[in-house]
Amino acid sequence: MTEDACPHCGGALRYLEKDTSSGREYREYRCMKCEKYVTLGGDTALWKILHDANEEVDANRREIETNILPSDTR
């Protein structure tokens, strides 16, 4: 299904809202012809990807600092 056609009747979809609060990206549309609501998406939200990458960098940084600092400065 394309994002511009209703899966129920083939009518044009109007964009309503995007929700990323779950860490997944969902977009809600409403069909202009049959007036049914359609939710598309499920891909990982950008903020979640960046958050996870930042956590990994922080963990690596802590590991490096722990391994290279002399024990009397910890």
Contacts in CASP RR format, 6 or more apart in sequence:
PFRMAT RR
TARGET T0000
AUTHOR 0000-0000-0000
METHOD contacts of the structure
MODEL  1
MTEDACPHCGGALRYLEKDTSSGREYREYRCMKCEKYVTLGGDTALWKIL
HDANEEVDANRREIETNILPSDTR
1 7 0 8 1.000
1 40 0 8 1.000
3 13 0 8 1.000
3 27 0 8 1.000
3 29 0 8 1.000
3 40 0 8 1.000
4 12 0 8 1.000
4 13 0 8 1.000
5 11 0 8 1.000
5 12 0 8 1.000
5 13 0 8 1.000
6 12 0 8 1.000
6 13 0 8 1.000
6 31 0 8 1.000
6 33 0 8 1.000
6 34 0 8 1.000
6 36 0 8 1.000
6 38 0 8 1.000
7 38 0 8 1.000
8 31 0 8 1.000
8 34 0 8 1.000
8 36 0 8 1.000
8 38 0 8 1.000
9 31 0 8 1.000
9 33 0 8 1.000
9 34 0 8 1.000
9 36 0 8 1.000
10 31 0 8 1.000
10 33 0 8 1.000
11 31 0 8 1.000
11 32 0 8 1.000
11 33 0 8 1.000
11 34 0 8 1.000
12 31 0 8 1.000
12 32 0 8 1.000
12 33 0 8 1.000
13 29 0 8 1.000
13 30 0 8 1.000
13 31 0 8 1.000
13 32 0 8 1.000
13 38 0 8 1.000
14 29 0 8 1.000
14 30 0 8 1.000
14 31 0 8 1.000
14 32 0 8 1.000
15 27 0 8 1.000
15 28 0 8 1.000
15 29 0 8 1.000
16 28 0 8 1.000
16 29 0 8 1.000
16 30 0 8 1.000
16 37 0 8 1.000
17 27 0 8 1.000
17 28 0 8 1.000
18 25 0 8 1.000
18 26 0 8 1.000
18 27 0 8 1.000
18 28 0 8 1.000
19 25 0 8 1.000
19 26 0 8 1.000
19 27 0 8 1.000
19 28 0 8 1.000
20 26 0 8 1.000
20 45 0 8 1.000
20 46 0 8 1.000
20 47 0 8 1.000
20 48 0 8 1.000
22 45 0 8 1.000
23 44 0 8 1.000
23 45 0 8 1.000
23 47 0 8 1.000
23 48 0 8 1.000
24 41 0 8 1.000
24 42 0 8 1.000
24 43 0 8 1.000
24 44 0 8 1.000
24 45 0 8 1.000
24 48 0 8 1.000
25 41 0 8 1.000
25 42 0 8 1.000
25 43 0 8 1.000
25 44 0 8 1.000
25 45 0 8 1.000
25 46 0 8 1.000
26 39 0 8 1.000
26 40 0 8 1.000
26 41 0 8 1.000
26 42 0 8 1.000
27 39 0 8 1.000
27 40 0 8 1.000
27 41 0 8 1.000
28 37 0 8 1.000
28 38 0 8 1.000
28 39 0 8 1.000
29 37 0 8 1.000
29 38 0 8 1.000
29 39 0 8 1.000
29 40 0 8 1.000
30 36 0 8 1.000
30 37 0 8 1.000
30 38 0 8 1.000
31 37 0 8 1.000
31 38 0 8 1.000
66 74 0 8 1.000
END
